[in-house]
Amino acid sequence: MRTYLDLAIIVLSVAMVVVIVLQSRGAGLGTLAGGDYGGYGYHSRRGIERLLFNLTIGLSVVFFAITLMSVVLVS
């Protein structure tokens, strides 16, 4: 059981990294490292941007729950 939880944690972490990187819109790699966003102000999320945002929240909740289950199994 512990092996499956560890595998799930790895898969979820890779999926979260991919979804977070896909969320960064803008020019290039400079925005990923905290560069200037070109004057973007507040905007509402629509379409794929909203989907990626909700997917990030869902993945993080599942990741947190599985991590807690893994910790409980160890102790």
N, C-alpha and C positions, 0 to 999 in steps of 0.2 A: 504494500500500500504506500509506503514511504517513497518508493521509487517512482510510482505514478504521480504522486504529488510533486516530487522534485521535477519530473519531466513537464508537468503542467505549469509549474512556475517558470521554467525556462521558456516554454512556448509562449506563455502570456507576456513575459518580459520582452521577448523579441517582437511580438505583435504590438505591444505598446510603443516601443521605440519606432517601429515603422509608421504607426498611425500619427505619432507626434511629429515625426519628420515630414510626413505628408501635409500636416497642418500648416507648416511654415510656408506661407506664400510670399511672394516678392521675388526679387531678382536672383540672388545667388546664395552662396555659402556664407556671405557676410551677415545675413539676417539670422542664420542658425547660431552664430557665435555672439549674438547680441548687438549686431550692427544697427545702423539707422534704418528705420522702416519706411523712409521716404515720406514722412508726414501723414501716415495713416492715423486717423482719429478713431473715435468710437464708431462701430458699425454693427449692424445686426447680422447674425449668421444666417445664411440661406443655402439651400441645396446641399451640395456635397460637404461644404464647410460645417454645416450643422450636424450632418451625419457623422463626420469625423470627430467632432466635439463630443457628441453623445457616445460614440464608440469608445473614446478615450476614457470617459467617466465610467462606462460599463466595464471595460477591461480593468481599470484600476480597482473597482469594487470587488470584482471576482479575484483579482490578484491578491488583494488584501485578505479576503476570506480564505483562500487556499493557503496563504502563508500562515495565517492563524491556525488553521487545521494542522498544518505541518508542525508548527511549534508545539501544539497540544499533544500530538502523537509522540514527539521526542521525549517529553517530560512524563 
